[in-house]
Amino acid sequence: MADEQSNHQTKRACVNGTNILPWVERWLSPERLAPYLEASECDAEKALELYRWNVALGQLCPEAAAYVRGFNKETIEDFLARNPAPVNVRL
């Protein structure tokens, strides 16, 4: 518990002690920005770049999921076309 509190205080100090562009402070809360500042060793420019990269990666996830869904659908349809169910099967 003490380590967690110390870690939180370190993150807060990193956020409060860094020169962040005013618009970034309006858009991102200190809690939201803290992990990125920690990962970038309190470098605000790198933290913002990392945040943008994370957002871009998050936007690709639905697209990738759509491809996987389409591939699975095609695979199942191909399998069912080659292996028809017996007539007496009840669903």
PyMOL commands that place a pseudoatom at each C-alpha (Angstrom):
pseudoatom trace, name=CA, resn=MET, resi=1, chain=A, elem=C, hetatm=0, pos=[0.000, 0.000, 0.000]
pseudoatom trace, name=CA, resn=ALA, resi=2, chain=A, elem=C, hetatm=0, pos=[2.810, 2.400, 0.874]
pseudoatom trace, name=CA, resn=ASP, resi=3, chain=A, elem=C, hetatm=0, pos=[4.582, 1.630, -2.411]
pseudoatom trace, name=CA, resn=GLU, resi=4, chain=A, elem=C, hetatm=0, pos=[1.376, 2.323, -4.332]
pseudoatom trace, name=CA, resn=GLN, resi=5, chain=A, elem=C, hetatm=0, pos=[0.922, 5.662, -2.558]
pseudoatom trace, name=CA, resn=SER, resi=6, chain=A, elem=C, hetatm=0, pos=[4.559, 6.587, -3.181]
pseudoatom trace, name=CA, resn=ASN, resi=7, chain=A, elem=C, hetatm=0, pos=[4.196, 5.631, -6.859]
pseudoatom trace, name=CA, resn=HIS, resi=8, chain=A, elem=C, hetatm=0, pos=[1.054, 7.791, -7.129]
pseudoatom trace, name=CA, resn=GLN, resi=9, chain=A, elem=C, hetatm=0, pos=[2.885, 10.741, -5.525]
pseudoatom trace, name=CA, resn=THR, resi=10, chain=A, elem=C, hetatm=0, pos=[5.787, 10.298, -7.957]
pseudoatom trace, name=CA, resn=LYS, resi=11, chain=A, elem=C, hetatm=0, pos=[3.377, 10.323, -10.900]
pseudoatom trace, name=CA, resn=ARG, resi=12, chain=A, elem=C, hetatm=0, pos=[1.630, 13.420, -9.549]
pseudoatom trace, name=CA, resn=ALA, resi=13, chain=A, elem=C, hetatm=0, pos=[4.974, 15.209, -9.067]
pseudoatom trace, name=CA, resn=CYS, resi=14, chain=A, elem=C, hetatm=0, pos=[5.966, 14.306, -12.602]
pseudoatom trace, name=CA, resn=VAL, resi=15, chain=A, elem=C, hetatm=0, pos=[2.718, 15.760, -13.959]
pseudoatom trace, name=CA, resn=ASN, resi=16, chain=A, elem=C, hetatm=0, pos=[2.856, 18.875, -11.799]
pseudoatom trace, name=CA, resn=GLY, resi=17, chain=A, elem=C, hetatm=0, pos=[6.564, 19.497, -12.379]
pseudoatom trace, name=CA, resn=THR, resi=18, chain=A, elem=C, hetatm=0, pos=[6.469, 19.280, -16.180]
pseudoatom trace, name=CA, resn=ASN, resi=19, chain=A, elem=C, hetatm=0, pos=[5.908, 22.130, -18.604]
pseudoatom trace, name=CA, resn=ILE, resi=20, chain=A, elem=C, hetatm=0, pos=[2.897, 20.972, -20.549]
pseudoatom trace, name=CA, resn=LEU, resi=21, chain=A, elem=C, hetatm=0, pos=[1.274, 22.945, -23.320]
pseudoatom trace, name=CA, resn=PRO, resi=22, chain=A, elem=C, hetatm=0, pos=[-1.880, 24.721, -22.041]
pseudoatom trace, name=CA, resn=TRP, resi=23, chain=A, elem=C, hetatm=0, pos=[-4.190, 22.968, -24.511]
pseudoatom trace, name=CA, resn=VAL, resi=24, chain=A, elem=C, hetatm=0, pos=[-2.895, 19.580, -23.361]
pseudoatom trace, name=CA, resn=GLU, resi=25, chain=A, elem=C, hetatm=0, pos=[-3.814, 20.433, -19.781]
pseudoatom trace, name=CA, resn=ARG, resi=26, chain=A, elem=C, hetatm=0, pos=[-7.339, 21.360, -20.911]
pseudoatom trace, name=CA, resn=TRP, resi=27, chain=A, elem=C, hetatm=0, pos=[-7.817, 18.135, -22.898]
pseudoatom trace, name=CA, resn=LEU, resi=28, chain=A, elem=C, hetatm=0, pos=[-6.051, 15.568, -20.726]
pseudoatom trace, name=CA, resn=SER, resi=29, chain=A, elem=C, hetatm=0, pos=[-6.372, 15.221, -16.982]
pseudoatom trace, name=CA, resn=PRO, resi=30, chain=A, elem=C, hetatm=0, pos=[-3.221, 14.742, -14.901]
pseudoatom trace, name=CA, resn=GLU, resi=31, chain=A, elem=C, hetatm=0, pos=[-4.359, 11.179, -14.187]
pseudoatom trace, name=CA, resn=ARG, resi=32, chain=A, elem=C, hetatm=0, pos=[-4.711, 10.457, -17.917]
pseudoatom trace, name=CA, resn=LEU, resi=33, chain=A, elem=C, hetatm=0, pos=[-1.329, 11.935, -18.791]
pseudoatom trace, name=CA, resn=ALA, resi=34, chain=A, elem=C, hetatm=0, pos=[0.593, 10.492, -15.816]
pseudoatom trace, name=CA, resn=PRO, resi=35, chain=A, elem=C, hetatm=0, pos=[1.379, 7.030, -17.299]
pseudoatom trace, name=CA, resn=TYR, resi=36, chain=A, elem=C, hetatm=0, pos=[2.713, 8.617, -20.472]
pseudoatom trace, name=CA, resn=LEU, resi=37, chain=A, elem=C, hetatm=0, pos=[4.874, 11.067, -18.526]
pseudoatom trace, name=CA, resn=GLU, resi=38, chain=A, elem=C, hetatm=0, pos=[6.182, 8.210, -16.417]
pseudoatom trace, name=CA, resn=ALA, resi=39, chain=A, elem=C, hetatm=0, pos=[7.020, 6.136, -19.504]
pseudoatom trace, name=CA, resn=SER, resi=40, chain=A, elem=C, hetatm=0, pos=[8.770, 9.127, -21.094]
pseudoatom trace, name=CA, resn=GLU, resi=41, chain=A, elem=C, hetatm=0, pos=[10.696, 10.038, -17.917]
pseudoatom trace, name=CA, resn=CYS, resi=42, chain=A, elem=C, hetatm=0, pos=[8.699, 13.265, -17.471]
pseudoatom trace, name=CA, resn=ASP, resi=43, chain=A, elem=C, hetatm=0, pos=[9.435, 14.538, -20.988]
pseudoatom trace, name=CA, resn=ALA, resi=44, chain=A, elem=C, hetatm=0, pos=[6.195, 16.313, -21.979]
pseudoatom trace, name=CA, resn=GLU, resi=45, chain=A, elem=C, hetatm=0, pos=[6.910, 16.201, -25.730]
pseudoatom trace, name=CA, resn=LYS, resi=46, chain=A, elem=C, hetatm=0, pos=[7.636, 12.466, -25.663]
pseudoatom trace, name=CA, resn=ALA, resi=47, chain=A, elem=C, hetatm=0, pos=[4.626, 11.850, -23.417]
pseudoatom trace, name=CA, resn=LEU, resi=48, chain=A, elem=C, hetatm=0, pos=[2.322, 13.597, -25.877]
pseudoatom trace, name=CA, resn=GLU, resi=49, chain=A, elem=C, hetatm=0, pos=[3.871, 11.676, -28.782]
pseudoatom trace, name=CA, resn=LEU, resi=50, chain=A, elem=C, hetatm=0, pos=[3.334, 8.399, -26.897]
pseudoatom trace, name=CA, resn=TYR, resi=51, chain=A, elem=C, hetatm=0, pos=[-0.266, 9.373, -26.123]
pseudoatom trace, name=CA, resn=ARG, resi=52, chain=A, elem=C, hetatm=0, pos=[-0.934, 10.126, -29.802]
pseudoatom trace, name=CA, resn=TRP, resi=53, chain=A, elem=C, hetatm=0, pos=[0.652, 6.802, -30.811]
pseudoatom trace, name=CA, resn=ASN, resi=54, chain=A, elem=C, hetatm=0, pos=[-1.567, 4.985, -28.302]
pseudoatom trace, name=CA, resn=VAL, resi=55, chain=A, elem=C, hetatm=0, pos=[-4.689, 6.716, -29.644]
pseudoatom trace, name=CA, resn=ALA, resi=56, chain=A, elem=C, hetatm=0, pos=[-3.745, 5.832, -33.240]
pseudoatom trace, name=CA, resn=LEU, resi=57, chain=A, elem=C, hetatm=0, pos=[-3.152, 2.211, -32.250]
pseudoatom trace, name=CA, resn=GLY, resi=58, chain=A, elem=C, hetatm=0, pos=[-6.518, 2.116, -30.481]
pseudoatom trace, name=CA, resn=GLN, resi=59, chain=A, elem=C, hetatm=0, pos=[-8.229, 3.338, -33.646]
pseudoatom trace, name=CA, resn=LEU, resi=60, chain=A, elem=C, hetatm=0, pos=[-6.764, 0.415, -35.608]
pseudoatom trace, name=CA, resn=CYS, resi=61, chain=A, elem=C, hetatm=0, pos=[-8.221, -2.235, -33.291]
pseudoatom trace, name=CA, resn=PRO, resi=62, chain=A, elem=C, hetatm=0, pos=[-11.792, -2.147, -34.658]
pseudoatom trace, name=CA, resn=GLU, resi=63, chain=A, elem=C, hetatm=0, pos=[-10.464, -2.354, -38.212]
pseudoatom trace, name=CA, resn=ALA, resi=64, chain=A, elem=C, hetatm=0, pos=[-8.299, -5.366, -37.348]
pseudoatom trace, name=CA, resn=ALA, resi=65, chain=A, elem=C, hetatm=0, pos=[-11.243, -6.997, -35.581]
pseudoatom trace, name=CA, resn=ALA, resi=66, chain=A, elem=C, hetatm=0, pos=[-13.370, -6.517, -38.702]
pseudoatom trace, name=CA, resn=TYR, resi=67, chain=A, elem=C, hetatm=0, pos=[-10.763, -8.335, -40.804]
pseudoatom trace, name=CA, resn=VAL, resi=68, chain=A, elem=C, hetatm=0, pos=[-10.623, -11.213, -38.309]
pseudoatom trace, name=CA, resn=ARG, resi=69, chain=A, elem=C, hetatm=0, pos=[-14.408, -11.425, -38.262]
pseudoatom trace, name=CA, resn=GLY, resi=70, chain=A, elem=C, hetatm=0, pos=[-14.559, -11.501, -42.063]
pseudoatom trace, name=CA, resn=PHE, resi=71, chain=A, elem=C, hetatm=0, pos=[-11.856, -14.176, -42.256]
pseudoatom trace, name=CA, resn=ASN, resi=72, chain=A, elem=C, hetatm=0, pos=[-13.652, -16.322, -39.670]
pseudoatom trace, name=CA, resn=LYS, resi=73, chain=A, elem=C, hetatm=0, pos=[-16.988, -15.952, -41.459]
pseudoatom trace, name=CA, resn=GLU, resi=74, chain=A, elem=C, hetatm=0, pos=[-15.471, -17.002, -44.780]
pseudoatom trace, name=CA, resn=THR, resi=75, chain=A, elem=C, hetatm=0, pos=[-13.676, -19.949, -43.171]
pseudoatom trace, name=CA, resn=ILE, resi=76, chain=A, elem=C, hetatm=0, pos=[-16.849, -21.208, -41.495]
pseudoatom trace, name=CA, resn=GLU, resi=77, chain=A, elem=C, hetatm=0, pos=[-18.891, -20.792, -44.681]
pseudoatom trace, name=CA, resn=ASP, resi=78, chain=A, elem=C, hetatm=0, pos=[-16.251, -22.693, -46.692]
pseudoatom trace, name=CA, resn=PHE, resi=79, chain=A, elem=C, hetatm=0, pos=[-16.180, -25.488, -44.128]
pseudoatom trace, name=CA, resn=LEU, resi=80, chain=A, elem=C, hetatm=0, pos=[-19.972, -25.794, -44.073]
pseudoatom trace, name=CA, resn=ALA, resi=81, chain=A, elem=C, hetatm=0, pos=[-20.117, -25.805, -47.880]
pseudoatom trace, name=CA, resn=ARG, resi=82, chain=A, elem=C, hetatm=0, pos=[-17.665, -28.730, -48.003]
pseudoatom trace, name=CA, resn=ASN, resi=83, chain=A, elem=C, hetatm=0, pos=[-19.207, -30.595, -45.036]
pseudoatom trace, name=CA, resn=PRO, resi=84, chain=A, elem=C, hetatm=0, pos=[-22.986, -30.388, -45.181]
pseudoatom trace, name=CA, resn=ALA, resi=85, chain=A, elem=C, hetatm=0, pos=[-24.840, -31.368, -42.007]
pseudoatom trace, name=CA, resn=PRO, resi=86, chain=A, elem=C, hetatm=0, pos=[-26.760, -34.642, -42.035]
pseudoatom trace, name=CA, resn=VAL, resi=87, chain=A, elem=C, hetatm=0, pos=[-30.446, -34.270, -42.794]
pseudoatom trace, name=CA, resn=ASN, resi=88, chain=A, elem=C, hetatm=0, pos=[-31.601, -35.625, -39.421]
pseudoatom trace, name=CA, resn=VAL, resi=89, chain=A, elem=C, hetatm=0, pos=[-29.677, -33.059, -37.290]
pseudoatom trace, name=CA, resn=ARG, resi=90, chain=A, elem=C, hetatm=0, pos=[-31.900, -30.841, -35.153]
pseudoatom trace, name=CA, resn=LEU, resi=91, chain=A, elem=C, hetatm=0, pos=[-30.745, -27.397, -34.067]
for i in range(1, 91): cmd.bond("trace and resi %d" % i, "trace and resi %d" % (i + 1))
show_as sticks, trace
zoom trace
